[in-house]
């Protein structure tokens, strides 16, 4: 998808959210916003908004000298790990564990500091487990999983990764080989290898990084190794709005599991904001 | 009040609202947003946000070659005139007509295209006529009106001006001389002489303009004639958030009648967004 006029206020909102993670100094916040306005002015409208937000978050990290989201990512991983035993039980006890785990993976996508600063995870779980969600290609997903031996799983956010763990466990329990992909380095609250280690993912499946600090998966900025993995993958599970923005145009057989959190993406999809999707490419 | 970081996304939102009044051309909208980003980058944080929004609306009018709000102002004046007979009746039938008219003047302030693009005027009227509003200095207002012979009434928005007419009628009915003030030229959906004429205000009271195209009342940009009027006024009735932002620091005896519509102003006041105020300076 492309960038729209309505993305511009959100670019600044994202900047403010990032700055407030690290500093209460209003003067510094205001100077920083003014400093990044040229980054926003240079937005390529033909590219997904994830390009501009990637540049923005790079500029903020560079200027502040550290990753604004490091602490909150750790906190959300811990909080989600606290929910894990009960969620694991819910999956195991359910009539269709893969369905339940897929829905919970969508529920976990509510954790996104690019858009929200507070998270109603219990509300999100309840909504995700209702019979109907806005787009539900689960039957195709089930068929695709059955047909394939290996799955490339593109992770999204900290906290959410614990919910992904539930789905990866179910996929592996059905005999599939899952390779999970984290970001090459810090960007927003996206997971890196540090987060995967915190939630014990490498004990469960192979975890690799995509060599990139981009929001979503901007293929031309990923490592040659990742691109080779992506090319040869039979089936991709893509988590989150950023991955949808950046990968919805590729021809790869992909299932996008996410919540359409912003007005722009929702309008592009013809859905209302807050919609949940398990969407076939 | 000063400008805060949270004003920046709103500066862009206001730009988008203005552009969409005149053009559906997304390419033009996007180019215009990029063109006005330097105006936003130049924001003086020690001044009220109304300074920056004034510069923004000037840049937009200049670039588009016309006033984006002219048609919608006309429409909202007509809509409000349609409500006028029933509202007039409500004022006359009420136990305390001045109280009712003051509250309806606050209700009318919900019409503001700087912040909203849709207006729930009936809901606003209902809320305004409830016994309690967030700040209610009506007893002081009543006393101040009784003590004075003449009132300078700073108008705000189109549509809302019909609600102001109700209050001006009540003030004049109690023997006060009211001078109503419009903007010197077009800015956002603020009233100019054209709007005053459309709603018949000059038949009721003297109407003058402040010689300025600023959001709110930025005294140093108003005409010498207006400043002289303002200086000598015994009592000022100030409508709207823009006038509050720009006049709350003056020592003039003023009553601010408005709805605190944005998060920044509401936080500054210690109120929740959407609060209604009849506030003594």
Interface residues (C-beta under 8 A of the other chain):
Chain A: X4 X5 X6 X8 X9 X10 X12 X13 X16 X19 X26 X27 X29 X30 X33 X34 X37 X38 X40 X41 X43 X45
Chain B: X4 X5 X6 X8 X9 X10 X12 X13 X16 X19 X26 X27 X29 X30 X33 X34 X37 X38 X40 X41 X43 X45
